[in-house]
C-alpha cells in the first residue's frame, strides 16, 4: 500500500490545485467586471461648473443627472437645417457638485430635464451580482470544459482528476484474445504463460522458493505483436488487467505524472492479483542524462515509477508488463533485476512462424485448395505479424473485387506484391523507348540471378508500374529460410542489384535514373561488408560501424575516425566497381538471351519464373546450334 507520506503529498497536490483554480476564477471574474464596466459606462468629458452654467444660459443642455458626487450633463443635439438631421447627438459632460440653491430653477429656465441618481441596491445584492454569480458561472463552465476534455483523453473527468490514473481495465472476456490467437512467438508466449500460471497457482512456485517476477519487458520491432501478446495475457489471466500507454502519464502540469503513477499502483495493490500493461514505456522511461532534451515532468514520473516498483510486494501478485521498440534509450535503473526482471524478445518470425501466423489470420477466410501458405511464407522473409495479417486481408479484398467466392493462390501472391511495391498503376503510360529500357533493366536483374550460383531463383518479372514508384521489378523467391549470408552470396547479390544498370549500358550505351534504388541497396550491402561484417582484406575484422535503433530504422553509427571513414568509402567503391564489371561481363556474354527475354517481356508485360527459365534454356540451345 502507498505510505502515509505519499497519501499526504497527494492530498497536498489536490489542495494546491484547488487553490490555483480558485485564484484563476477570481482573476477571470475581475477581468469580466472590468470588461462589463468599460462597455456599460459611457465616456464623459470633464468641464467646470462655470462652463455648465454658461451652457444652461445658452440653452445647450438637454438633461442633467444629479449623482452623489457629480453632475452628468447631456448636450442638446444640433439639427442641420440643410440636410434635416442631427449632427451632434447627445454629447456628455460632467462637473462637480456645488451648493447652488437655485440650480433647479436654472435648469427649468433652460428648458432642460433634471434627474436624480436612482438609489443603489444593497451591498449584498451588488456583491452577488458583480462577483459571486460571475465567479460561479466561470467555475461551472470551466469545470464542464475540463471534464469534457478529460473524458476525450480517457481521463476520469472534472477539474480535480488530473492526478488520477487513466488506465483501461479489461476483464477476461473483454479482450477476446488468448495465447491460441498468437502465433510465431512461442518463446515469448512461454515466458508470459509462466507468469499467468504463477498468478493462478502461486503455491506451486513458492514451495520450491521461487518468486514472481515483478515485471517483464516486451521488446521488438513494430508490428511483431507486443500489444497482442499483452491482450492475450489479459485473456488468459482471469485477473484485473490495467492497460495504458506511457504517454498517458505525461501532462502539461508538473507532478501530475507522478501522482498518476501513485494512484495506479494504489489501485493495482487494492485489486491484487492483477497485471499492469504500459505500452510504449519509453515515453516515460528514457535515460535521465541531464542533457538539453531532458524533461522534468517525465523524469519525476520515471522516479516515481522506479520507487513504486521497488516498494510493492511481489508476493501479492502484481505484475508490470512494459512494451517498447527502443530498449537502448531506457534508463538503466528501470532495466535492472528487481524491476523488470525478464526481457521478452518479440522479434520478426521465422519461416515456420510466418506460416503459423498466416494460418491464424486466414482461419476465418475462405481459401481455395490451391493456396500454399508455405510458399507465401517463403516469399515474405522479414515480414512482421502485422504485415502478414495485412497480406491475408488484401488477398481477401482482391478476391471480392474480382467476383470470386474463395481466395486463390494468385490473390495471395498479388497481395504480397501490393505490400512490397504497391498497387498496379494502370494510368501511367510510358513511351515505347522507356518500356524498352525498363524491360532490359529487369531482364538484366533476372539474368544476373540465373547466371550466378549464390542467388535466389526468379519468381516473377514485370514492367507494369506500381504506385510506390517502381516502373517494374524482378521478384525472387528463396527455396529455404536462411539466417546467414556468405561473402560470396553478398557479392553475387550486389552484382544482381547492379545488373539492371549494366543492361542499360550494354544495350543502350547510356544510364538512366531507374537504378537509383538498386544503387542504394548495393552500396548499403557493400558498406556493411566492410564496416560490420569484417569481410574486407584491408580492415580485417574491425567493427567500424554499429547499429543504432535496431528494432526501428537500424541506422549505422560510425565508430572510427574521419580518415578511416574516407578509407571505408574507397573500399566500398572498390567492391561496387568489381561487381559492376562482373555484371557487364555476364550480360555481354549472354546478349542473345537478354534480347529474346526482353522482347517476350515487352509483349507480355509480366512473365513467371518458369517462363523465364524456359526462355533462357531456349536461348542457350540456339547458341549451341
C-alpha positions in Angstrom: 0.0 0.0 0.0 1.2 3.6 -0.5 2.9 5.1 2.5 1.3 7.9 4.6 3.7 10.4 3.2 2.6 9.5 -0.4 -1.0 9.9 0.6 -0.2 13.2 2.3 1.6 14.5 -0.8 -1.3 13.5 -3.0 -3.8 15.4 -0.8 -1.4 18.5 -0.7 -1.3 18.4 -4.5 -5.1 18.4 -4.7 -5.3 21.3 -2.3 -2.8 23.3 -4.2 -4.6 22.6 -7.4 -7.9 23.8 -5.9 -6.3 27.0 -4.6 -4.8 27.6 -8.0 -8.2 27.1 -9.7 -9.9 29.5 -7.3 -7.3 32.2 -7.9 -7.7 31.8 -11.7 -11.5 32.1 -11.3 -11.1 35.3 -9.2 -8.8 36.8 -11.9 -11.2 35.9 -14.7 -14.1 37.4 -12.6 -12.2 40.6 -12.1 -11.4 40.9 -15.8 -15.1 40.2 -16.5 -16.2 43.0 -14.2 -13.7 45.5 -15.7 -14.8 44.5 -19.2 -18.5 44.9 -18.4 -17.9 48.3 -16.7 -16.0 49.6 -19.7 -18.9 48.6 -22.0 -21.7 50.0 -19.8 -20.0 53.2 -18.8 -20.2 55.9 -21.4 -17.2 58.2 -21.7 -17.9 61.8 -20.5 -15.7 65.0 -20.7 -15.0 66.9 -17.5 -16.0 70.7 -17.5 -16.0 73.4 -14.9 -19.2 74.5 -13.1 -18.9 77.9 -14.8 -18.9 76.2 -18.2 -22.0 74.3 -17.1 -23.8 77.5 -16.1 -22.9 79.1 -19.5 -24.4 76.0 -21.3 -27.6 76.5 -19.3 -27.8 80.2 -20.2 -27.3 79.3 -23.9 -29.9 76.6 -23.6 -27.5 73.9 -24.8 -28.4 71.4 -22.1 -30.8 68.6 -22.7 -30.7 66.6 -19.4 -28.9 66.9 -16.0 -28.5 63.9 -13.8 -27.6 64.7 -10.2 -25.4 61.9 -8.8 -23.9 61.5 -5.4 -20.5 63.1 -6.4 -21.1 64.8 -9.7 -23.5 66.3 -12.2 -23.8 64.4 -15.6 -24.8 66.8 -18.4 -26.1 65.7 -21.8 -25.8 68.4 -24.5 -28.8 69.1 -26.8 -28.4 67.7 -30.3 -27.9 70.2 -33.1 -30.1 70.0 -36.2 -28.7 70.8 -39.5 -31.5 72.6 -41.4 -29.8 71.9 -44.8 -29.8 68.2 -44.5 -32.6 67.8 -42.0 -31.0 65.5 -39.3 -29.0 65.9 -36.1 -25.3 66.4 -36.5 -24.3 66.4 -32.8 -26.1 63.6 -30.8 -26.1 63.6 -27.0 -22.5 64.6 -26.1 -21.9 64.1 -22.3 -20.0 66.1 -19.8 -19.6 66.0 -16.0 -18.7 68.5 -13.3 -18.5 68.6 -9.5 -21.3 69.2 -7.1 -21.6 72.9 -5.9 -24.0 74.2 -3.2 -26.3 76.1 -5.5 -29.8 76.6 -4.1 -31.2 78.0 -7.4 -29.8 75.2 -9.6 -33.2 73.6 -10.1 -34.7 76.9 -11.2 -31.8 77.5 -13.7 -32.3 74.0 -15.2 -36.0 74.6 -15.6 -35.4 78.0 -17.1 -33.0 76.5 -19.6 -35.7 74.0 -20.7 -33.6 71.0 -19.6 -34.8 67.9 -17.7 -33.5 67.1 -14.3 -32.9 63.6 -12.9 -31.6 62.3 -9.7 -29.5 59.1 -9.4 -31.5 56.1 -8.6 -30.9 54.7 -5.1 -28.3 51.9 -5.3 -29.2 48.3 -4.3 -28.0 46.8 -1.1 -24.2 45.9 -0.9 -25.1 42.2 -0.6 -27.1 42.2 -3.9 -24.4 44.3 -5.6 -21.7 41.8 -4.5 -23.7 38.8 -5.6 -24.5 40.3 -9.0 -20.9 41.6 -9.6 -18.8 38.9 -8.1 -20.5 35.7 -6.7 -22.6 35.0 -9.8 -19.9 35.5 -12.4 -17.4 33.5 -10.3 -19.9 30.6 -10.0 -20.6 30.7 -13.7 -16.9 30.7 -14.7 -16.2 27.8 -12.2 -19.1 25.7 -13.6 -18.3 26.4 -17.3 -14.5 25.8 -16.9 -15.3 22.6 -14.9 -17.5 21.3 -17.7 -14.8 22.1 -20.3 -12.1 20.3 -18.3 -14.4 17.3 -17.7 -15.2 17.1 -21.4 -11.5 17.3 -22.4 -10.6 14.8 -19.7 -13.2 12.3 -21.0 -11.9 12.6 -24.5 -8.4 12.0 -23.4 -9.5 8.9 -21.4 -9.5 10.6 -18.0 -11.8 10.4 -15.1 -13.1 13.9 -15.7 -13.5 17.0 -13.6 -11.1 19.7 -12.6 -9.7 17.6 -9.7 -9.0 14.5 -11.8 -5.5 15.4 -13.2 -3.7 13.2 -10.7 -5.9 10.2 -11.3 -4.7 7.3 -13.5 -6.3 6.8 -16.9 -5.8 3.1 -17.2 -8.4 1.0 -19.0 -9.4 -2.1 -17.0 -10.0 -5.3 -19.0 -11.6 -8.5 -17.8 -11.0 -11.9 -19.4 -14.0 -11.8 -21.9 -13.4 -8.2 -23.0 -10.2 -8.7 -25.0 -11.4 -11.9 -26.7 -7.8 -12.9 -27.3 -5.8 -15.8 -25.8 -2.4 -17.4 -26.5 -4.1 -19.5 -29.1 -4.6 -16.4 -31.2 -0.9 -15.5 -31.1 1.4 -17.4 -33.5 5.1 -17.3 -34.4 6.2 -16.2 -30.9 6.4 -19.4 -29.0 9.4 -18.4 -26.7 7.6 -15.1 -25.7 4.4 -17.0 -25.1 6.2 -19.5 -22.9 7.7 -16.7 -20.7 4.3 -15.0 -20.3 2.4 -18.2 -19.8 4.6 -18.9 -16.8 3.7 -15.5 -15.3 0.0 -16.2 -15.8 0.4 -19.7 -14.2 2.1 -18.1 -11.2 -0.8 -15.8 -10.7 -3.2 -18.8 -10.8 -1.2 -21.3 -8.8 1.4 -19.4 -6.7 1.8 -22.2 -4.2 3.4 -24.4 -6.9 6.3 -22.0 -7.2 6.5 -20.8 -3.6 7.0 -24.3 -2.4 10.3 -24.5 -4.1 11.2 -20.9 -3.1 10.6 -19.2 -6.5 9.4 -15.6 -6.5 7.0 -14.0 -9.0 8.9 -11.6 -11.4 7.9 -8.1 -10.7 8.0 -7.1 -14.4 8.5 -8.3 -17.9 9.6 -6.0 -20.8 8.4 -6.9 -24.3 11.0 -5.8 -26.8 10.8 -6.0 -30.6 10.2 -4.2 -33.9 6.8 -2.5 -34.6 4.1 -4.9 -35.8 5.5 -8.1 -34.2 2.6 -8.5 -31.7 3.8 -7.0 -28.4 0.4 -5.4 -27.6 -1.4 -8.5 -29.0 0.6 -10.6 -26.5 -0.3 -8.3 -23.7 -4.0 -8.7 -24.6 -3.6 -12.4 -24.7 -2.2 -12.3 -21.2 -5.4 -10.4 -20.2 -7.5 -13.2 -21.9 -5.6 -15.9 -20.0 -5.1 -14.3 -16.6 -8.6 -14.2 -15.1 -7.4 -11.2 -13.0 -7.9 -7.4 -13.4 -5.7 -6.1 -16.3 -4.8 -2.4 -16.4 -3.8 -1.2 -19.9 -2.4 2.2 -20.7 0.3 4.0 -22.7 3.4 5.7 -21.4 2.2 9.0 -22.8 -0.9 8.8 -20.6 1.3 9.8 -17.6 2.8 12.9 -19.2 0.8 16.1 -18.8 1.4 19.9 -19.0 1.3 20.2 -15.2 4.5 19.2 -13.3 3.8 16.4 -10.8 0.7 15.0 -12.5 2.5 12.0 -14.0 4.0 11.1 -10.6 0.6 11.4 -9.0 -1.0 9.1 -11.6 1.7 6.5 -11.0 1.0 6.5 -7.3 -2.8 6.2 -8.0 -2.2 3.4 -10.5 -0.1 1.3 -8.1 -2.6 2.0 -5.3 -5.5 0.6 -7.3 -3.3 -2.3 -8.5 -2.5 -3.3 -5.0 -6.1 -3.0 -3.8 -7.1 -5.3 -6.7 -4.2 -7.8 -6.5 -3.5 -10.2 -8.0 -3.6 -8.2 -11.3 -1.5 -7.2 -14.3 -0.5 -3.7 -15.3 0.5 -3.2 -19.0 2.3 0.0 -20.0 2.6 0.3 -23.8 5.4 2.5 -25.3 7.1 2.7 -21.9 10.0 4.7 -23.5 7.7 7.7 -23.4 8.4 8.0 -19.6 11.4 5.6 -19.2 14.1 7.5 -21.2 17.5 7.7 -19.7 18.0 10.6 -17.2 21.1 12.0 -18.9 20.6 15.7 -17.9 21.1 16.8 -21.4 19.3 19.6 -23.3 16.4 17.3 -24.2 15.6 16.4 -20.6 12.1 16.9 -19.2 11.5 17.5 -15.5 7.9 16.1 -15.6 9.0 12.9 -17.4 11.9 12.4 -15.0 9.7 12.9 -12.0 7.3 10.4 -13.4 10.1 7.9 -14.0 11.5 8.4 -10.5 8.0 7.7 -9.0 7.7 4.6 -11.2 11.1 3.3 -10.0 10.1 4.0 -6.4 6.8 2.2 -6.7 8.3 -0.9 -8.4 10.8 -1.1 -5.6 8.1 -0.6 -2.9 5.4 -3.1 -3.7 5.4 -6.7 -2.5 5.6 -9.1 -5.5 4.1 -11.9 -3.4 0.7 -10.0 -3.6 0.6 -10.9 -7.3 1.1 -7.5 -9.2 3.0 -7.9 -12.4 4.1 -5.0 -14.6 4.3 -5.6 -18.3 6.1 -3.0 -20.5 6.4 -2.8 -24.3 8.9 -0.8 -26.3 10.8 -0.9 -29.6 13.6 1.3 -28.3 15.2 -0.5 -25.4 18.5 1.2 -25.9 17.1 4.6 -24.7 15.5 3.2 -21.5 17.1 4.2 -18.1 19.4 1.5 -16.7 17.7 1.7 -13.3 14.4 0.7 -15.0 16.0 -2.4 -16.6 17.8 -3.8 -13.6 16.6 -7.1 -11.9 14.0 -6.4 -9.3 12.1 -4.0 -11.5 11.9 -5.6 -15.0 13.2 -9.0 -14.1 12.6 -10.5 -17.5 13.2 -9.2 -21.0 10.9 -11.0 -23.6 12.1 -10.6 -27.2 9.3 -10.4 -29.7 11.2 -10.5 -32.9 10.2 -10.9 -36.5 9.0 -14.5 -37.1 11.0 -17.2 -38.9 9.6 -19.3 -41.8 7.6 -21.6 -39.6 6.4 -18.7 -37.5 5.2 -16.8 -40.6 3.3 -19.9 -41.8 1.6 -20.3 -38.4 0.7 -16.6 -38.4 -0.8 -16.9 -41.9 -2.8 -19.8 -40.7 -4.1 -17.9 -37.7 -5.2 -14.9 -39.8 -6.7 -17.0 -42.6 -8.8 -19.3 -40.4 -11.9 -17.2 -40.9 -11.1 -16.6 -44.6 -12.4 -19.0 -47.3 -9.3 -20.3 -49.1 -9.1 -22.2 -52.3 -7.5 -25.7 -52.4 -4.6 -24.3 -54.4 -3.4 -21.9 -51.7 0.0 -22.8 -50.4 0.8 -20.8 -47.2 4.3 -22.3 -47.1 5.0 -20.7 -50.4 3.7 -17.3 -49.2 5.7 -17.6 -46.1 8.9 -18.2 -48.2 8.2 -15.0 -50.2 7.6 -12.8 -47.1 11.0 -13.1 -45.4 11.4 -10.2 -42.9 7.7 -9.5 -42.6 6.2 -8.9 -39.2 2.9 -10.3 -37.9 1.0 -7.1 -38.8 2.4 -7.3 -42.4 1.2 -10.9 -42.8 -2.3 -10.0 -41.4 -2.5 -7.2 -43.9 -1.5 -9.6 -46.8 -4.3 -12.0 -45.9 -6.8 -9.2 -45.8 -5.6 -7.7 -49.1 -5.9 -11.1 -50.7 -9.5 -11.4 -49.5 -10.3 -7.9 -50.7 -8.9 -8.7 -54.1 -10.9 -11.9 -54.4 -14.1 -10.0 -53.7 -13.1 -7.3 -56.2 -12.8 -10.0 -59.0 -16.1 -11.6 -58.0 -14.6 -14.8 -56.5 -16.1 -16.8 -53.7 -12.7 -18.0 -52.4 -9.2 -16.6 -52.1 -6.8 -18.3 -54.5 -3.0 -18.5 -54.6 -2.7 -15.7 -57.2 -4.7 -13.4 -54.9 -2.2 -14.2 -52.1 0.8 -13.6 -54.3 -0.6 -10.4 -55.7 -1.3 -9.2 -52.1 2.4 -9.8 -51.3 3.4 -7.6 -54.3 0.9 -4.9 -53.2 2.6 -4.8 -49.8 6.1 -4.7 -51.3 5.6 -2.5 -54.3 2.0 -1.1 -54.1 -0.9 -1.4 -56.5 -0.6 -1.5 -60.3 -0.6 2.0 -61.7 -2.6 1.4 -64.9 -2.9 5.1 -65.7 0.8 5.6 -66.0 1.6 5.4 -69.8 5.3 5.1 -70.6 6.7 5.8 -74.1 7.9 2.8 -76.1 11.6 3.7 -75.6 11.0 3.9 -71.8 9.2 0.5 -71.8 12.1 -1.0 -73.7 14.7 0.4 -71.2 12.7 -0.9 -68.2 12.3 -4.3 -69.9 16.1 -4.7 -70.5 16.8 -3.4 -67.0 14.6 -6.0 -65.3 15.8 -8.8 -67.5 19.3 -7.8 -66.6 18.5 -8.4 -62.9 16.9 -11.7 -63.7 19.8 -12.9 -65.9 22.4 -12.0 -63.2 20.4 -14.0 -60.7 20.2 -17.1 -63.0 23.8 -17.0 -64.1 25.3 -16.9 -60.6 25.4 -19.7 -58.1 24.7 -18.0 -54.8 21.4 -16.3 -55.6 17.7 -16.9 -55.1 15.6 -18.1 -58.1 13.4 -15.7 -60.0 9.7 -15.8 -59.2 8.3 -13.1 -61.5 9.4 -10.3 -63.8 7.1 -7.4 -64.7 7.3 -4.0 -66.3 3.9 -2.9 -65.0 4.4 0.4 -63.0 3.5 0.3 -59.3 2.2 3.1 -57.0 5.3 3.1 -54.8 7.4 4.4 -57.7 8.7 1.2 -59.3 8.4 1.1 -63.1 9.0 -2.6 -63.0 10.6 -5.2 -60.7 12.0 -8.7 -60.5 10.8 -10.8 -57.6 13.0 -13.5 -56.2 11.7 -16.4 -54.1 14.1 -18.3 -51.7 14.0 -22.1 -51.7 14.6 -22.2 -48.0 14.9 -19.9 -45.0 18.5 -18.7 -44.4 19.9 -16.9 -41.4 23.5 -16.4 -42.6 25.0 -14.9 -45.8 28.4 -15.8 -47.0 30.8 -13.3 -48.6 30.2 -14.9 -52.0 26.4 -14.6 -51.6 26.7 -10.9 -50.7 28.9 -10.2 -53.7 26.5 -12.0 -56.0 23.6 -10.1 -54.6 25.4 -6.8 -55.2 26.1 -7.9 -58.8 22.4 -8.7 -59.2 21.5 -5.2 -58.0 23.9 -3.5 -60.4 22.9 -5.7 -63.4 19.9 -3.5 -64.2 22.1 -0.5 -64.9 24.7 -2.8 -66.6 21.9 -3.9 -69.1 21.2 -0.3 -69.9 24.9 0.4 -70.6 25.4 -2.8 -72.6 22.3 -2.4 -74.9 21.7 1.4 -74.9 25.2 2.7 -74.1 23.6 5.1 -71.6 22.4 5.3 -67.9 19.0 6.3 -66.6 17.6 7.2 -63.1 15.8 3.9 -62.8 18.7 2.3 -61.0 18.7 4.7 -58.0 17.1 2.2 -55.6 19.4 -0.6 -56.8 22.5 1.5 -56.2 21.3 2.4 -52.7 20.8 -1.2 -51.8 24.1 -2.3 -53.3 26.0 0.4 -51.6 24.5 -0.5 -48.2 25.4 -4.1 -48.6 29.0 -3.2 -49.6 29.4 -0.8 -46.7 28.1 -3.5 -44.3 30.6 -5.9 -45.7 33.5 -3.5 -44.9 32.3 -1.8 -41.7 30.3 -4.5 -39.9 30.8 -8.0 -41.2 34.6 -7.9 -41.3 34.8 -9.1 -45.0 37.4 -6.6 -46.1 41.0 -7.6 -46.5 42.1 -4.0 -45.7 40.4 -3.7 -42.3 40.2 -7.4 -41.4 37.7 -8.0 -38.6 37.4 -4.5 -37.1 34.0 -3.2 -36.2 33.9 0.3 -37.8 30.1 0.8 -37.5 27.4 -0.3 -35.1 23.6 -0.4 -35.5 21.5 2.1 -33.6 17.8 1.6 -33.0 18.0 -2.0 -34.5 14.2 -2.5 -33.9 13.3 0.6 -35.8 15.2 2.1 -38.7 18.5 0.3 -37.8 20.8 3.2 -38.7 24.5 2.8 -38.7 26.7 4.8 -36.3 30.4 5.3 -37.1 33.0 4.1 -34.5 36.0 5.3 -36.4 37.9 8.5 -37.2 37.2 10.6 -40.3 40.3 9.4 -42.1 39.3 5.8 -41.6 35.8 6.7 -42.8 37.3 8.0 -46.1 39.2 4.7 -46.4 35.9 2.8 -45.9 34.4 4.8 -48.8 37.4 3.8 -51.0 36.9 0.1 -50.1 33.2 0.3 -50.8 33.8 1.9 -54.2 36.3 -0.9 -55.0 33.7 -3.6 -54.2 31.0 -1.8 -56.3 33.3 -1.4 -59.3 34.2 -5.1 -59.2 30.6 -6.2 -59.1 29.6 -3.7 -61.7 32.3 -5.0 -64.0 31.2 -8.6 -63.4 27.5 -7.7 -64.2 28.6 -6.2 -67.5 30.6 -9.2 -68.4 27.8 -11.6 -67.6 25.3 -9.7 -69.8 27.7 -9.2 -72.7 28.3 -13.0 -72.8 24.5 -13.6 -72.9 23.2 -10.9 -75.1 21.1 -13.2 -77.2 19.2 -14.4 -74.1 18.9 -10.7 -72.9 17.3 -9.7 -76.3 15.0 -12.7 -76.5 13.7 -12.5 -73.0 13.3 -8.7 -73.1 11.3 -9.0 -76.4 9.0 -11.5 -74.8 8.6 -9.3 -71.7 7.7 -6.3 -73.8 4.9 -8.4 -75.4 3.5 -10.0 -72.2 4.5 -7.2 -69.7 4.6 -9.9 -67.0 6.3 -13.4 -67.1 6.7 -16.0 -64.4 10.0 -17.5 -63.2 9.2 -20.7 -65.0 8.7 -18.9 -68.3 11.9 -17.0 -67.7 13.9 -20.2 -67.2 12.4 -21.8 -70.3 13.3 -18.8 -72.5 16.9 -18.8 -71.0 17.3 -22.5 -71.9 15.9 -22.0 -75.4 18.4 -19.1 -76.0 21.3 -21.3 -74.8 20.3 -24.2 -77.1 20.2 -21.8 -80.1 23.7 -20.6 -79.3 25.0 -24.2 -79.1 23.5 -24.9 -82.5 
